[in-house]
């Protein structure tokens, strides 16, 4: 472009399609943008109206007519010579190398050996007389071969669509043939293959190198290849030469008692099962502990020979049964209990004593045949009879050997020190003085707001809810009421009173809130007739509030402040949560509500 005395001389419009960007400053990339520019009379038309040449007022025939503007662009493109576009003769050119800067960094460039900077060269490949298959503007030449034209006409092509002699009917989109099937390509694509690497649906994890399935693992194949196997025939590193037919190792014998340890006697043990509340299991060789269905194990031990010496350690030692699936993620929680009057040959879930003592020891995960020690030092002070209960918060039950088992029977190991001037008072075969004071739950029921005239006194469960309960079929507010009787306290001081309830093992029995217990003044209600419409007022403050509770859990409401001696007392349980909690009632098959009281000697 030439400019003389303010006038411009523009070059020819021939091949204008190929000469972008356009305008004197290269500010427009396409012909469409150029035509739009002239259609609107240039940029800043309004601002420069005073100095605007009268002939620059936009191209009238193009204003408001996209079709006319498109026709102008189409006309301009007809001026393109395809020989120029595709660089064919006479517009072809040889291979060219064009200097494009100098290699180096911000400080120095590379010397070419003559004291001058080395040139970085850009290659422009020779186009040849026939030109290029791709135009200078990126347009493909219609006469050039391409992948997809159904002809193998390029060196890079093994096939092309229907032209697929090398791989009939299998030509891929990039005009290459897929590799021949082979064992190891992670595809089951040959008649001889049952599997292939990761393509192992026929035998997950067992595909062999020859693309056949290895046999399924079994006990007896002389390879430890299942989680249940501790050994397998000759593969017996854990117990060389002693692997049993069920692919487990014999249990190691319990360690011998330490020197100076007295082995006391476990004189009774039994388990109870809430699912069969009137069945006795005293003669079985195993003791099961589980949260669903609830199963407890009870032990009565006798300690003698301690005399005036101090008990320094006491351990209840149990061994996990070697029966299949006796292991567990939780070995259980051991409590001291006050009730020792039970008989292992008649005890049932319905007649079991209350678990009224704190947790003495907790066992984590236990394995088949493992010896598990529970520290009961805090509960044994000297000679006498003591009772314990083992329960679990886990639904993954554990089985221990009982006294009736052939081996691995329960043991109580007692360590004693030297003579001491202070002799702990020995327990007796009868419960401590507090046991002579009795607490009894004599009535329990619940009421429900949306069934205001319905009585639930015969139900096996009691519910507490603040409205939209998660228990299907209930939507109202639910309150639970209990009446208890206390006797045997006499003139002694009552030091503790705890109402123990068990969360039922039914759907949605657990809750994020176990409820709040209140002492109430009215005790004239009848559990067989009381309804929401006739319920007593909850007129006492909250004595205790529980957090989250789980199915099968035994919860403790401390009501000491409300019970002062012998008499009858009433309580109500309510909640602020709409996630209902459901407890066993006196009519249920699980652990019944119990009131445990303690008094001074």
LUMDREN-305839 format. One record per residue (C-alpha): residue number from 0; residue in one letter; x, y, z. Coordinates in pm, 1 decimal. Example, Ala and Ser with C-alpha at 12.3 -4.5 7.8 and 13.67 -1.06 7.14 Angstrom:
BEGIN
0;A;1230.0;-450.0;780.0
1;S;1367.0;-106.0;714.0
This chain:
BEGIN
0;X;0.0;0.0;0.0
1;X;129.7;342.6;-93.2
2;X;36.3;678.6;60.6
3;X;106.4;1011.5;-115.5
4;X;-20.2;1351.3;-0.7
5;X;-270.7;1185.1;230.0
6;X;-409.1;961.6;-45.0
7;X;-381.5;585.1;-32.3
8;X;-316.2;350.5;-318.8
9;X;-450.6;9.4;-230.9
10;X;-322.5;-312.6;-390.8
11;X;-543.0;-527.7;-609.4
12;X;-826.6;-724.9;-449.7
13;X;-701.2;-1039.7;-623.7
14;X;-641.8;-1312.9;-362.5
15;X;-767.4;-1075.4;-91.1
16;X;-908.7;-1379.0;91.4
17;X;-548.3;-1492.3;159.1
18;X;-396.4;-1158.7;270.0
19;X;-547.0;-1110.3;619.6
20;X;-521.2;-954.9;867.2
21;X;-670.7;-642.7;711.5
22;X;-666.9;-261.8;743.3
23;X;-358.4;-45.8;785.3
24;X;-298.0;-178.0;1136.3
25;X;-398.6;-542.7;1084.8
26;X;-691.5;-492.5;1320.1
27;X;-937.9;-716.2;1136.6
28;X;-891.8;-1087.0;1081.8
29;X;-1172.9;-1167.3;837.6
30;X;-1341.1;-1022.5;529.2
31;X;-1671.8;-1032.2;717.3
32;X;-1529.8;-788.2;973.7
33;X;-1407.3;-556.3;696.3
34;X;-1746.8;-545.9;522.3
35;X;-1919.4;-483.2;855.9
36;X;-1676.4;-193.9;918.5
37;X;-1762.4;-18.0;592.5
38;X;-2132.7;-93.1;629.1
39;X;-2151.6;105.0;951.6
40;X;-1942.3;391.8;809.6
41;X;-1628.6;311.9;1007.7
42;X;-1564.2;324.7;1380.7
43;X;-1636.6;635.2;1588.7
44;X;-1880.5;755.0;1319.3
45;X;-2089.0;959.0;1563.8
46;X;-1793.4;1114.0;1746.6
47;X;-1631.7;1232.8;1422.2
48;X;-1947.7;1351.0;1246.9
49;X;-1820.0;1715.9;1214.9
50;X;-1506.4;1608.2;1024.4
51;X;-1659.1;1315.7;839.9
52;X;-1632.3;1306.6;459.7
53;X;-1983.7;1311.8;320.9
54;X;-1901.7;1003.6;116.7
55;X;-1830.9;806.9;433.9
56;X;-2176.7;746.7;565.3
57;X;-2194.7;369.2;537.2
58;X;-2276.9;158.5;237.5
59;X;-2649.2;209.0;212.7
60;X;-2729.8;-110.0;28.2
61;X;-2554.9;-317.0;291.3
62;X;-2707.9;-153.2;598.2
63;X;-2967.1;-384.9;747.9
64;X;-2909.0;-655.0;488.5
65;X;-2699.7;-951.1;611.3
66;X;-2765.2;-1124.1;279.6
67;X;-2612.0;-840.2;77.9
68;X;-2310.8;-828.5;308.5
69;X;-2261.9;-1204.5;273.1
70;X;-2284.4;-1168.5;-106.3
71;X;-2007.3;-904.8;-103.8
72;X;-1783.6;-1138.8;99.6
73;X;-1863.3;-1427.2;-133.7
74;X;-1774.4;-1205.9;-434.0
75;X;-1439.6;-1111.6;-278.4
76;X;-1358.6;-1479.4;-227.7
77;X;-1417.8;-1549.7;-596.7
78;X;-1107.8;-1337.1;-665.5
79;X;-889.7;-1606.2;-501.8
80;X;-658.6;-1804.4;-732.7
81;X;-636.6;-2164.0;-601.2
82;X;-285.6;-2187.3;-748.1
83;X;-184.4;-1921.0;-499.3
84;X;-387.3;-2085.6;-222.6
85;X;-218.1;-2424.0;-268.2
86;X;123.8;-2282.8;-382.5
87;X;122.2;-2473.9;-709.4
88;X;303.8;-2367.2;-1029.0
89;X;370.7;-2091.9;-1117.2
90;X;334.7;-1989.7;-751.2
91;X;531.6;-2279.4;-605.2
92;X;858.1;-2228.2;-420.7
93;X;1161.1;-2430.6;-317.1
94;X;1250.7;-2517.0;40.2
95;X;1326.6;-2195.7;227.7
96;X;1498.7;-2117.9;557.4
97;X;1406.2;-1785.7;711.5
98;X;1604.9;-1629.0;998.7
99;X;1390.4;-1600.0;1307.6
100;X;1592.4;-1449.6;1592.5
101;X;1903.8;-1572.5;1772.6
102;X;1929.8;-1847.2;2032.9
103;X;2058.2;-1736.5;2371.5
104;X;1927.0;-1564.9;2683.5
105;X;1869.4;-1212.5;2813.7
106;X;2241.8;-1159.3;2861.7
107;X;2407.6;-1308.7;2553.4
108;X;2341.8;-1489.7;2225.1
109;X;2528.6;-1785.5;2079.6
110;X;2836.4;-1702.3;1869.2
111;X;2837.1;-1869.3;1525.6
112;X;3221.9;-1888.8;1532.5
113;X;3279.8;-1574.2;1332.2
114;X;3190.0;-1328.3;1602.4
115;X;2835.3;-1299.7;1479.5
116;X;2515.9;-1423.0;1640.3
117;X;2386.1;-1761.9;1532.6
118;X;2056.0;-1742.6;1343.0
119;X;1755.0;-1949.9;1441.8
120;X;1602.7;-2064.1;1112.7
121;X;1241.1;-2147.3;1033.8
122;X;1191.3;-2394.2;747.2
123;X;931.9;-2329.7;480.1
124;X;905.9;-2667.9;303.0
125;X;916.2;-2680.6;-77.0
126;X;569.4;-2692.1;-224.3
127;X;662.4;-2832.7;-565.9
128;X;484.1;-2767.2;-891.6
129;X;182.8;-2974.8;-781.4
130;X;141.2;-2756.9;-474.1
131;X;32.0;-2854.0;-125.3
132;X;-260.8;-3061.3;-7.5
133;X;-336.8;-2793.1;252.5
134;X;-375.0;-2431.4;144.0
135;X;-199.2;-2136.3;308.6
136;X;-534.4;-2063.1;479.8
137;X;-573.9;-2423.7;601.0
138;X;-819.4;-2531.8;330.9
139;X;-772.5;-2900.2;229.4
140;X;-722.9;-2966.1;-142.7
141;X;-1014.7;-3160.2;-283.4
142;X;-785.6;-3369.1;-503.2
143;X;-551.9;-3478.2;-223.3
144;X;-591.3;-3817.3;-53.8
145;X;-729.6;-3820.1;300.2
146;X;-806.4;-4083.9;564.7
147;X;-1173.6;-4149.7;513.1
148;X;-1190.3;-4147.5;132.1
149;X;-1218.0;-4530.9;123.1
150;X;-886.1;-4563.6;-57.2
151;X;-546.8;-4668.2;74.4
152;X;-358.7;-4382.4;-94.5
153;X;-118.5;-4254.9;173.2
154;X;193.0;-4409.2;323.6
155;X;40.6;-4375.1;671.9
156;X;-265.1;-4582.9;581.4
157;X;-293.8;-4958.2;636.7
158;X;-659.7;-4948.4;538.8
159;X;-926.9;-4688.1;467.5
160;X;-1293.5;-4762.6;532.3
161;X;-1408.7;-5030.3;289.9
162;X;-1055.5;-5061.0;143.6
163;X;-943.9;-5300.7;419.3
164;X;-767.7;-5599.9;267.5
165;X;-519.9;-5624.0;556.3
166;X;-793.6;-5636.3;819.8
167;X;-1128.3;-5703.2;647.7
168;X;-1412.3;-5515.1;813.2
169;X;-1195.7;-5400.6;1105.6
170;X;-1035.0;-5079.0;978.8
171;X;-1013.1;-4818.7;1254.7
172;X;-1105.5;-4449.8;1223.0
173;X;-737.4;-4349.6;1191.5
174;X;-694.6;-4579.0;887.7
175;X;-486.2;-4836.7;1076.8
176;X;-557.9;-5203.2;1143.7
177;X;-603.5;-5321.0;1502.7
178;X;-324.9;-5543.5;1632.5
179;X;-373.1;-5915.2;1594.8
180;X;-530.5;-6072.2;1906.0
181;X;-283.0;-6227.1;2148.0
182;X;-274.3;-6354.3;2503.2
183;X;-166.5;-6054.5;2707.2
184;X;-364.5;-5777.4;2536.5
185;X;-620.3;-5763.9;2824.7
186;X;-899.2;-5870.0;2585.4
187;X;-1069.3;-6207.2;2564.1
188;X;-1057.6;-6222.2;2183.6
189;X;-947.1;-6576.4;2099.2
190;X;-1126.3;-6909.9;2130.2
191;X;-838.5;-7041.6;2341.8
192;X;-875.2;-6768.0;2604.8
193;X;-1086.2;-6802.2;2921.2
194;X;-951.5;-6469.9;3048.2
195;X;-676.7;-6223.8;2961.5
196;X;-505.7;-6009.0;3225.8
197;X;-754.6;-5761.7;3363.7
198;X;-1033.0;-5913.7;3148.5
199;X;-1099.2;-6177.9;3413.5
200;X;-1478.0;-6178.2;3461.6
201;X;-1479.9;-6557.9;3435.0
202;X;-1238.6;-6596.3;3729.2
203;X;-1171.6;-6265.9;3908.0
204;X;-811.7;-6238.1;4023.0
205;X;-723.7;-6589.4;3900.9
206;X;-624.9;-6536.8;3536.1
207;X;-298.7;-6714.7;3459.7
208;X;-23.4;-6607.5;3219.5
209;X;-152.2;-6847.3;2952.4
210;X;-496.1;-6679.2;2961.1
211;X;-666.8;-6970.3;3136.5
212;X;-840.3;-6959.3;3474.8
213;X;-667.6;-7101.6;3778.4
214;X;-885.5;-7331.0;3993.7
215;X;-1091.7;-7161.1;4266.7
216;X;-914.3;-7167.2;4603.7
217;X;-1025.4;-7439.4;4845.7
218;X;-907.5;-7561.1;5181.4
219;X;-687.4;-7857.0;5085.9
220;X;-502.3;-7712.7;4786.4
221;X;-180.8;-7670.4;4989.3
222;X;-185.8;-7292.7;4942.3
223;X;-301.2;-7025.1;5186.1
224;X;-527.8;-6835.1;4948.6
225;X;-840.4;-6751.1;5149.7
226;X;-890.5;-6508.2;5442.2
227;X;-1027.0;-6795.5;5653.7
228;X;-706.6;-7000.5;5621.7
229;X;-424.2;-6986.4;5875.6
230;X;-252.1;-7276.7;5699.6
231;X;-329.8;-7526.1;5422.3
232;X;-168.8;-7870.1;5417.2
233;X;203.1;-7830.0;5353.3
234;X;171.4;-7447.9;5349.5
235;X;190.3;-7426.3;5729.3
236;X;448.8;-7167.3;5830.8
237;X;237.2;-7057.4;6130.6
238;X;216.7;-7411.6;6271.7
239;X;468.3;-7633.3;6086.2
240;X;334.3;-7982.5;6029.0
241;X;30.4;-7925.5;6252.5
242;X;-225.7;-7775.7;6013.1
243;X;-576.2;-7905.9;6082.4
244;X;-820.9;-8027.5;5817.5
245;X;-1019.8;-7702.3;5841.7
246;X;-703.1;-7507.9;5748.3
247;X;-658.6;-7355.3;6093.8
248;X;-370.7;-7390.1;6336.8
249;X;-421.7;-7551.6;6677.0
250;X;-463.6;-7295.6;6953.2
251;X;-151.8;-7221.8;7150.1
252;X;-186.8;-7334.6;7510.1
253;X;-252.4;-7053.2;7756.6
254;X;68.0;-6923.1;7912.1
255;X;145.2;-7075.4;8250.1
256;X;63.5;-6865.0;8555.6
257;X;343.4;-6636.6;8670.8
258;X;535.1;-6740.0;8985.4
259;X;348.0;-6633.3;9299.6
260;X;10.7;-6619.8;9121.4
261;X;-283.5;-6794.4;9279.5
262;X;-523.6;-6953.6;9030.4
263;X;-871.2;-6906.2;9171.8
264;X;-1174.7;-7108.2;9069.3
265;X;-1434.3;-7021.6;8806.9
266;X;-1717.6;-7221.3;8963.3
267;X;-1999.6;-7125.3;8725.3
268;X;-2043.5;-6974.6;8379.1
269;X;-2336.9;-6942.9;8143.6
270;X;-2466.7;-6744.5;7851.1
271;X;-2812.3;-6597.9;7788.6
272;X;-2973.8;-6509.8;7456.1
273;X;-3246.4;-6243.9;7426.3
274;X;-3376.2;-6419.1;7112.4
275;X;-3467.0;-6725.8;7324.6
276;X;-3547.3;-6560.8;7658.2
277;X;-3650.8;-6875.1;7849.6
278;X;-3381.9;-7115.1;7721.9
279;X;-3087.5;-7216.4;7940.9
280;X;-2739.4;-7261.1;7790.4
281;X;-2550.3;-7367.4;8104.9
282;X;-2432.6;-7699.6;7958.0
283;X;-2292.5;-7563.0;7628.2
284;X;-1918.4;-7561.7;7559.7
285;X;-1917.1;-7203.5;7436.6
286;X;-2007.6;-6859.4;7569.7
287;X;-2140.0;-6618.1;7308.2
288;X;-2139.1;-6238.1;7346.3
289;X;-2320.9;-6025.7;7087.4
290;X;-2521.1;-5705.6;7045.0
291;X;-2769.4;-5845.0;6790.1
292;X;-2938.2;-6054.9;6910.5
293;X;-2823.6;-5957.2;7258.8
294;X;-2616.3;-6230.5;7422.6
295;X;-2440.1;-6199.4;7758.6
296;X;-2192.4;-6429.0;7935.0
297;X;-2189.9;-6449.6;8316.2
298;X;-1917.4;-6581.1;8548.1
299;X;-1906.8;-6663.9;8918.0
300;X;-1558.7;-6703.2;9070.0
301;X;-1438.5;-6807.2;9413.6
302;X;-1115.3;-6673.6;9562.6
303;X;-952.1;-6841.6;9861.4
304;X;-609.8;-6850.5;10021.8
305;X;-546.1;-6477.1;10002.7
306;X;-592.6;-6433.7;10374.3
307;X;-439.5;-6114.5;10511.9
308;X;-227.4;-6054.5;10204.0
309;X;-299.5;-5778.3;9955.2
310;X;-442.0;-5864.8;9610.0
311;X;-198.6;-5708.1;9361.7
312;X;-357.5;-5836.8;9041.4
313;X;-661.0;-6028.2;8926.9
314;X;-719.5;-6141.3;8568.4
315;X;-1013.2;-6326.9;8417.1
316;X;-857.4;-6526.2;8132.8
317;X;-1077.8;-6650.3;7848.2
318;X;-989.7;-6828.0;7524.4
319;X;-1166.4;-6762.4;7193.2
320;X;-1316.2;-7082.4;7053.9
321;X;-1155.5;-7243.8;6750.2
322;X;-1498.1;-7292.8;6589.7
323;X;-1538.6;-7116.3;6254.1
324;X;-1636.0;-6745.9;6285.2
325;X;-1575.0;-6734.2;6660.9
326;X;-1340.0;-6437.6;6613.0
327;X;-1471.3;-6079.8;6632.1
328;X;-1381.5;-5714.4;6590.1
329;X;-1477.6;-5667.8;6957.0
330;X;-1396.0;-5907.8;7242.6
331;X;-1650.9;-5751.3;7477.4
332;X;-1680.6;-5534.6;7789.7
333;X;-1656.9;-5694.2;8137.2
334;X;-1860.6;-5560.8;8432.7
335;X;-1864.2;-5654.2;8801.1
336;X;-2225.8;-5728.3;8905.4
337;X;-2388.2;-5756.0;9247.4
338;X;-2627.8;-6040.7;9162.0
339;X;-2456.2;-6374.3;9244.0
340;X;-2757.1;-6592.6;9333.0
341;X;-2806.2;-6742.5;8984.9
342;X;-2766.4;-7109.1;8886.9
343;X;-2583.5;-7178.4;8560.5
344;X;-2818.9;-7471.7;8487.5
345;X;-3140.3;-7268.4;8515.9
346;X;-3034.1;-6913.3;8422.2
347;X;-3211.0;-6757.0;8119.2
348;X;-3229.8;-6414.4;7957.5
349;X;-3554.2;-6359.2;8143.4
350;X;-3401.6;-6434.8;8485.8
351;X;-3050.6;-6295.6;8439.2
352;X;-2919.3;-6051.8;8703.4
353;X;-2884.4;-5682.2;8620.6
354;X;-2554.5;-5563.6;8477.0
355;X;-2521.5;-5294.7;8741.6
356;X;-2148.2;-5240.3;8770.2
357;X;-1911.7;-5023.2;8567.1
358;X;-1694.5;-5153.1;8283.0
359;X;-1375.9;-5302.3;8429.6
360;X;-1201.6;-5400.4;8105.0
361;X;-1262.8;-5392.3;7729.1
362;X;-1113.9;-5625.0;7464.7
363;X;-1061.6;-5513.3;7104.7
364;X;-1043.5;-5744.3;6802.0
365;X;-982.7;-6111.1;6889.6
366;X;-876.6;-6404.6;6670.9
367;X;-960.9;-6775.1;6665.0
368;X;-796.5;-6952.0;6959.7
369;X;-664.0;-6627.0;7110.2
370;X;-621.4;-6603.9;7487.3
371;X;-787.3;-6283.5;7611.4
372;X;-717.5;-6131.1;7954.4
373;X;-964.9;-5904.2;8136.4
374;X;-814.8;-5709.6;8428.1
375;X;-1055.0;-5734.5;8725.5
376;X;-813.5;-5621.6;8996.0
377;X;-1040.4;-5331.9;9088.8
378;X;-1325.7;-5568.6;9175.3
379;X;-1149.2;-5836.2;9383.6
380;X;-1030.1;-5735.4;9730.7
381;X;-963.7;-6074.7;9889.3
382;X;-1119.3;-6413.2;9959.5
383;X;-1484.1;-6454.7;9862.6
384;X;-1726.9;-6501.3;9573.2
385;X;-1750.3;-6249.2;9287.3
386;X;-1968.4;-6229.5;8979.3
387;X;-1907.1;-6071.6;8639.4
388;X;-2102.0;-6013.1;8317.4
389;X;-1954.5;-5982.3;7968.0
390;X;-2146.0;-5786.2;7702.1
391;X;-2054.2;-5630.1;7367.4
392;X;-2149.2;-5314.0;7174.3
393;X;-2079.6;-5495.6;6844.0
394;X;-2312.8;-5705.9;6628.9
395;X;-2004.7;-5908.4;6525.6
396;X;-2042.6;-6174.3;6796.0
397;X;-1754.2;-6350.1;6972.5
398;X;-1747.8;-6705.9;7113.4
399;X;-1532.1;-6808.6;7411.4
400;X;-1475.1;-7156.3;7555.9
401;X;-1684.9;-7232.0;7865.2
402;X;-1605.4;-7455.4;8164.0
403;X;-1767.1;-7738.3;7967.1
404;X;-1515.8;-7708.6;7679.3
405;X;-1242.6;-7971.5;7637.2
406;X;-965.7;-7711.5;7661.2
407;X;-908.5;-7338.4;7706.8
408;X;-1151.7;-7308.8;7997.7
409;X;-1200.8;-6976.8;8182.0
410;X;-946.9;-6904.7;8454.6
411;X;-913.1;-6645.0;8726.5
412;X;-550.1;-6557.5;8804.4
413;X;-492.3;-6378.2;9133.3
414;X;-163.1;-6226.8;9236.2
415;X;-98.4;-6144.8;9600.3
416;X;167.0;-5944.5;9786.3
417;X;314.9;-5976.0;10132.4
418;X;130.7;-5943.1;10466.3
419;X;-31.1;-5603.1;10509.3
420;X;-162.9;-5431.6;10823.4
421;X;-473.5;-5322.5;10635.1
422;X;-688.9;-5616.5;10528.9
423;X;-964.3;-5536.0;10280.5
424;X;-1304.5;-5659.7;10394.5
425;X;-1362.4;-5992.0;10221.9
426;X;-1676.1;-6027.2;10012.8
427;X;-1918.2;-6301.0;10104.3
428;X;-2132.4;-6535.1;9902.5
429;X;-2420.0;-6292.3;9952.0
430;X;-2430.4;-5952.8;9783.2
431;X;-2283.7;-5654.7;9973.3
432;X;-2512.7;-5460.7;10210.9
433;X;-2655.6;-5252.0;9926.0
434;X;-2805.2;-5568.0;9775.6
435;X;-3041.4;-5606.5;10071.6
436;X;-3213.1;-5285.3;9961.1
437;X;-3429.6;-5370.4;9662.8
438;X;-3553.5;-5154.8;9375.3
439;X;-3831.2;-5292.9;9156.4
440;X;-3996.4;-5151.9;8841.1
441;X;-4362.0;-5233.8;8910.5
442;X;-4526.4;-5060.1;8610.7
443;X;-4421.0;-4914.4;8275.9
444;X;-4595.9;-4787.3;7962.5
445;X;-4595.2;-4507.4;7706.9
446;X;-4853.5;-4270.9;7554.8
447;X;-4882.1;-4114.9;7208.9
448;X;-5039.1;-3781.1;7110.2
449;X;-5191.7;-3882.8;6776.4
450;X;-5351.6;-4190.7;6937.6
451;X;-5478.9;-3997.9;7237.7
452;X;-5719.3;-4264.8;7366.1
453;X;-5504.4;-4573.6;7297.9
454;X;-5334.4;-4762.6;7582.2
455;X;-4994.7;-4927.0;7521.5
456;X;-4946.9;-5094.4;7861.7
457;X;-4915.4;-5445.9;7716.0
458;X;-4657.8;-5353.2;7452.1
459;X;-4309.4;-5516.9;7473.4
460;X;-4144.1;-5177.9;7411.6
461;X;-4167.2;-4815.8;7530.8
462;X;-4107.4;-4519.0;7297.6
463;X;-3987.8;-4161.6;7344.3
464;X;-4029.5;-3912.3;7057.6
465;X;-4098.2;-3542.9;6996.4
466;X;-4310.3;-3570.3;6683.5
467;X;-4214.9;-3700.7;6338.4
468;X;-4072.6;-4029.6;6459.3
469;X;-3839.8;-4237.9;6241.8
470;X;-4025.0;-4550.6;6357.3
471;X;-4267.0;-4634.2;6071.0
472;X;-4630.2;-4578.5;6160.3
473;X;-4573.8;-4327.4;6441.3
474;X;-4592.8;-3954.0;6396.8
475;X;-4703.5;-3824.3;6737.3
476;X;-4524.6;-3710.6;7053.4
477;X;-4445.9;-4008.5;7280.3
478;X;-4379.3;-4009.1;7659.2
479;X;-4269.5;-4307.8;7867.4
480;X;-4380.1;-4355.4;8232.9
481;X;-4233.5;-4587.9;8500.8
482;X;-4336.7;-4663.6;8858.8
483;X;-4074.3;-4812.3;9095.6
484;X;-4085.3;-4952.4;9446.4
485;X;-3791.6;-4927.1;9692.3
486;X;-3771.2;-5145.5;10003.9
487;X;-3512.6;-5259.3;10258.3
488;X;-3342.7;-4921.7;10298.5
489;X;-3475.9;-4858.4;10643.5
490;X;-3279.5;-4600.8;10843.5
491;X;-2969.4;-4632.3;10627.2
492;X;-2853.0;-4364.1;10387.4
493;X;-2929.9;-4428.4;10021.0
494;X;-2611.1;-4351.3;9825.9
495;X;-2717.4;-4431.3;9469.8
496;X;-3019.4;-4509.7;9255.4
497;X;-2994.6;-4590.9;8885.1
498;X;-3274.5;-4679.0;8644.4
499;X;-3135.3;-4913.5;8378.5
500;X;-3315.3;-4957.8;8046.3
501;X;-3212.2;-5156.2;7741.1
502;X;-3260.8;-5012.6;7391.3
503;X;-3472.7;-5264.0;7199.2
504;X;-3325.0;-5473.9;6918.1
505;X;-3585.5;-5362.0;6663.6
506;X;-3562.3;-5145.9;6351.6
507;X;-3487.0;-4779.9;6426.0
508;X;-3473.9;-4838.8;6805.3
509;X;-3149.0;-4641.5;6835.9
510;X;-3156.5;-4263.2;6844.5
511;X;-2937.4;-3954.3;6847.4
512;X;-3095.8;-3874.9;7187.5
513;X;-3196.6;-4123.9;7457.1
514;X;-3426.7;-3875.7;7632.4
515;X;-3454.3;-3687.6;7962.0
516;X;-3593.5;-3843.3;8282.6
517;X;-3810.5;-3645.2;8526.4
518;X;-3945.2;-3728.9;8871.1
519;X;-4323.2;-3669.5;8869.7
520;X;-4557.2;-3624.8;9165.3
521;X;-4851.5;-3827.3;9034.4
522;X;-4829.7;-4204.5;9086.7
523;X;-5200.2;-4300.0;9061.0
524;X;-5195.5;-4396.0;8691.7
525;X;-5257.9;-4755.6;8579.7
526;X;-5027.6;-4895.4;8308.1
527;X;-5319.7;-5093.3;8160.1
528;X;-5549.9;-4791.2;8116.1
529;X;-5342.3;-4470.9;8096.5
530;X;-5350.9;-4285.9;7759.8
531;X;-5226.7;-3956.2;7620.6
532;X;-5557.2;-3798.8;7726.8
533;X;-5521.6;-3922.5;8089.8
534;X;-5143.3;-3910.7;8139.5
535;X;-5001.2;-3748.6;8456.0
536;X;-4827.7;-3411.9;8431.2
537;X;-4450.3;-3409.6;8382.3
538;X;-4397.6;-3159.6;8664.9
539;X;-4044.1;-3233.4;8782.6
540;X;-3709.9;-3108.5;8647.8
541;X;-3487.1;-3326.8;8429.3
542;X;-3273.3;-3552.2;8650.4
543;X;-3057.9;-3695.7;8368.6
544;X;-3035.8;-3657.5;7989.7
545;X;-2881.3;-3912.4;7754.4
546;X;-2703.6;-3857.5;7423.7
547;X;-2698.0;-4105.9;7135.5
548;X;-2809.4;-4463.9;7212.0
549;X;-2771.1;-4779.7;7000.9
550;X;-2984.6;-5091.4;6956.6
551;X;-2920.6;-5341.3;7239.2
552;X;-2735.3;-5087.2;7455.1
553;X;-2809.9;-5081.7;7828.9
554;X;-2843.3;-4717.0;7935.8
555;X;-2827.2;-4568.9;8285.0
556;X;-3046.8;-4287.0;8419.7
557;X;-2913.0;-4156.3;8752.1
558;X;-3219.8;-4088.0;8971.8
559;X;-3037.2;-4076.1;9307.2
560;X;-3157.9;-3723.3;9384.0
561;X;-3524.3;-3828.8;9355.8
562;X;-3517.9;-4139.8;9579.1
563;X;-3470.7;-4088.0;9954.1
564;X;-3564.4;-4422.1;10104.8
565;X;-3833.4;-4689.8;10103.0
566;X;-4146.9;-4603.7;9904.2
567;X;-4302.1;-4573.9;9559.8
568;X;-4167.2;-4326.8;9302.2
569;X;-4276.5;-4232.4;8951.2
570;X;-4080.2;-4104.3;8654.4
571;X;-4146.6;-3979.3;8301.4
572;X;-3907.6;-3979.2;8004.0
573;X;-3947.0;-3725.9;7722.6
574;X;-3717.9;-3587.5;7450.3
575;X;-3659.7;-3282.3;7233.6
576;X;-3561.3;-3500.6;6937.2
577;X;-3781.9;-3625.5;6653.4
578;X;-3554.4;-3931.4;6622.5
579;X;-3739.5;-4178.6;6846.6
580;X;-3569.9;-4400.0;7107.6
581;X;-3734.9;-4737.6;7179.8
582;X;-3667.6;-4931.7;7503.4
583;X;-3764.1;-5282.0;7622.1
584;X;-4057.7;-5283.3;7864.5
585;X;-4137.2;-5529.8;8143.7
586;X;-4344.1;-5720.1;7886.1
587;X;-4054.0;-5750.1;7637.6
588;X;-3818.6;-6041.5;7573.6
589;X;-3495.2;-5849.6;7622.8
590;X;-3344.7;-5713.3;7942.8
591;X;-3624.3;-5568.8;8152.7
592;X;-3616.2;-5225.2;8316.6
593;X;-3437.4;-5239.6;8652.8
594;X;-3381.7;-5003.3;8944.0
595;X;-3047.6;-5053.4;9120.9
596;X;-3012.3;-4891.8;9464.0
597;X;-2710.4;-4869.2;9696.3
598;X;-2713.1;-4786.2;10066.3
599;X;-2455.9;-4736.7;10342.8
600;X;-2379.5;-5037.3;10569.8
